[in-house]
Amino acid sequence: MTLKCNTQRAGLLDYFGFLRDRYNSIPIILLRTTLQLFFSQVSILLVVPLKKGYY
């Protein structure tokens, strides 16, 4: 019985540690998504004129 309680508590602690790690990496995730959006916009701006034959 106590073993089960201990494993559950350890799992809860792992979960909170996971949440804390995710919270710390939120700025990195935001930065990465903004960079991805920015580069996708830039690639669209570069590819569309090429497809229309401006160059």
C-alpha positions as CSV (number, residue, x, y, z in Angstrom):
1,M,0.0,0.0,0.0
2,T,2.7,2.5,1.0
3,L,4.7,1.5,-2.1
4,K,1.8,2.4,-4.3
5,C,1.4,5.8,-2.5
6,N,5.1,6.5,-2.9
7,T,5.1,5.7,-6.6
8,Q,2.1,7.9,-7.2
9,R,3.7,10.7,-5.3
10,A,6.9,10.3,-7.3
11,G,4.8,10.4,-10.5
12,L,3.2,13.6,-9.3
13,L,6.5,15.1,-8.6
14,D,7.8,14.1,-12.0
15,Y,4.7,15.7,-13.6
16,F,5.3,19.0,-11.8
17,G,9.0,18.9,-12.8
18,F,7.8,18.3,-16.4
19,L,5.4,21.3,-16.1
20,R,8.2,23.4,-14.7
21,D,10.6,22.4,-17.5
22,R,7.9,23.2,-20.1
23,Y,7.2,26.6,-18.5
24,N,10.9,27.4,-18.6
25,S,11.1,26.4,-22.3
26,I,8.0,28.4,-23.3
27,P,10.1,31.5,-24.5
28,I,12.3,29.2,-26.6
29,I,9.2,27.6,-28.1
30,L,7.7,31.0,-28.8
31,L,10.9,32.2,-30.4
32,R,11.1,29.0,-32.5
33,T,7.5,29.4,-33.8
34,T,8.0,33.1,-34.6
35,L,11.1,32.3,-36.5
36,Q,9.3,29.5,-38.4
37,L,6.4,31.8,-39.2
38,F,8.8,34.6,-40.3
39,F,10.8,32.2,-42.6
40,S,7.6,30.8,-44.1
41,Q,6.4,34.3,-44.8
42,V,9.8,35.2,-46.4
43,S,9.8,32.0,-48.5
44,I,6.2,32.8,-49.6
45,L,7.3,36.3,-50.6
46,L,10.3,34.9,-52.5
47,V,8.4,32.1,-54.2
48,V,5.3,33.8,-55.3
49,P,7.1,36.4,-57.6
50,L,9.1,33.5,-59.0
51,K,6.0,31.6,-59.9
52,K,4.3,34.6,-61.4
53,G,7.4,35.2,-63.6
54,Y,8.6,38.6,-62.2
55,Y,12.2,37.5,-62.3
